[in-house]
Amino acid sequence: MSFLSAASAAAAFSLVLLCAGAPARAQVRIPEPTIQDVDPGIDHGSSEDQLPYEYRRQPVFFRSDFAPGTIVVNTADRYLYLVQSSTNALRYGIGVGREGFQWGGTQKITLKREWPDWVPPPEMIERQPYLPRWMAGGPGNPLGARAMNLGATVYRIHGTNAPETIGQNVSSGCFRLVNDDVIDLYNRVPIGTKVVVQHQ
């Protein structure tokens, strides 16, 4: 077969594929987390003493130009920093979004809630139809003891019912802390606090 004939055959085959049309809906692969999450309603506790030392709340050297009181989230290192000065911060270990669900940018805390109810957003229900449509706040609730909404997004800084997921890429884009830590952070920051999410 000549080069011209081969090219013509390839073009004809491509045209057949185009005319056949694409499937009505492509299958979307949901990225796997780095650890299996705990089901809603199950309480694995959520205290700081359940964490490896490197993920426990502690003051650290942290050089930045951010104003004191700013929250800086580093998704690659899985730490949240509450800036204290130009060289110091209070560091918390966090769980972050799994592959495909991480993001970066600047937001502000727009709402604070204690022992919040959990209403999974429609996008999460579509991916995980077995989830409850509503769950009352309390132990076993995936939002844990406190939640702080970020801007007008669906993302939050919140507690957890699964301390073993701290330091992991597991969520759908929210940032989770053990309940001891999220209560501590909640008490330190007001509505309007600037949150800088650094995603490398």
N, C-alpha and C positions, 0 to 999 in steps of 0.2 A: 504494500500500500504506500502510495506517495505521501509526502509531508502534507500536501494540500488536501488529499482525501482524508487523512487522519484528522487534520484540523477541522474539516467539514463535519466529520462524524462526531467529534467532540462537541462542536457547536450545536449540532442537532440534538445530542444527548442532553446538553444543558438546557435547551429549549423545552424538551419533554419534562425535565425536572421542574422548570419554572411553571409550566402549564398545569402540572399535577398539583401545584400549590403546597404550601407548608402546612404542617399539622395545626389544628385549630389552637392548641395551647401547648407550648413547649414545656417539658418537664424541668422544673427548677430544682437543682441540687441544693439541699440545705447543708451548709458546712457543719461538720461535726465539732463539738466542743472538745477541749483538751481533757475534760473530766466529765463524767456523767452527772447531770444535775439531780438534785433531790426533788421528788414529786411534791406538788403542793399538798399541804396538810400534814406533812411529816416534819417533825422538829428534831434536828440533830444538835440542838443547843446553838449558842452563838456568842460565846465569850472569847475575850482576847487570849486567855490562857490555852485555848485550843489551837492557837496559831504557831507556826514555826517562828523563831525569834525574829528573823528578818522581816516578817510581815506584821509584827506587833507595833502598836503606836509608840513612837519615840521621837524626841527632838533630834534633828540632823542639820549638818552644814548644807545650806542650799543657797547658792549665789543666784540672784535674779534682780530684775528691775521692776518686778511687780510690787504693787503697794501692799503693805501689811493687811491681812484679812482676805487676800485673794486666794482662791482655790486653784491649784494647778494639778491637772491629772495627766500622768504620763502612762499611756496605754501600753507602750513597749515594755516598760519596767514593772508595770502593774502596781504603781504607787499613786496615792493622792497626797498632795502637799498643801498644808495650810500655811501660807507665808506669814512669818513673824517679823522679819526684818530683811535687809538686803543680803544677809548671809545665813539666815536661819529659818527653819520651817519645822512644823510638826508633821511627821510622815505617818501615813496609814497604809497598810496593805489592802489591796482591793482585788475584786474579780472584775474582768472587763469583757467586752464583746468578743465573740468568737470570730473566726475568719469570715469576712464578708459583712460583718455587722459592726465594725469599728468605724469611728468617725473622729473628726477634729474640728476645732473652731472655738468660738467664744460665746458663752451664754451667761445668763444671770439666774440666780435662784428666784423663782416666781411664786412658789407655794411650799409651805412646810406642814407636814402632818405627822401626828403621833399615832402609832399602831394603825396605819392606814388599811382600809379595805383594798382589795386587789381586783381590778377589772382589766383582764388582758386586752390589749388593743386588737382591732379586727385583723391586722396583718399577722399577729402572733396566733390568733385562732385559726387563720387559714393554714398556717404552717403546722400547727399542732392542735387539730380539732378536738382532741380528747381533754383539753384543758377546761377547767370550770369557767363559766362566764362571769362569776363573781365569787369572791371569798372574803369573809369578814376578817378584820384585823386580829392579830393575836399570834401566839406561838404556832409555827407551822406555815404561816403566811409568807410567801416568797419575798414580800417587801420588808419583812422584819419589823423592827421596833419604830423606825422613823423613815420618812421619805421626803426628799426635796426635789421638786420639779425643776427642770432646766428649760427656761424660756417657754416657748409655745410648742416645744417638741414632745415626743412621747417618752423621752429619756429622763431618768431620775438618778440621783444618788440615794441609795437606800440600804436597809439592813438585809439580812438573809436568814433563812432557816437551814443553811448548809455551810458551816464555816470551812469545810474542806475545799470549797470552791474558791476561796481567797487565794490569789496568786495564779489563777487559771483564766483561760480565755473560754468563757462559758455562756455569757449572757447574750441577749439580743440587742445590746448597745448601751444598757444601763451600767452604772458602776455600783458594785455592792461591797459593803463592809460588814464585819461581824456587828452584832447589835450593840455590844459595849462601845465600839468605836463610832458607830453612826450616831448613837446618843450623845457621845462626847462632842462630835463635830456639829451636830444639830444645835447643841447648847452654845456653841462658839460663834455661829455665823447667822446673820439676819437675812431676811428677804432682801433681795437686791445685790447680794454678794456676787462678785464677778467670778466666773468659772472658766478657766482656760484649759481646753482639752488638746494636748499635744499628741498627735498620732504620726509616728514615723513609718 
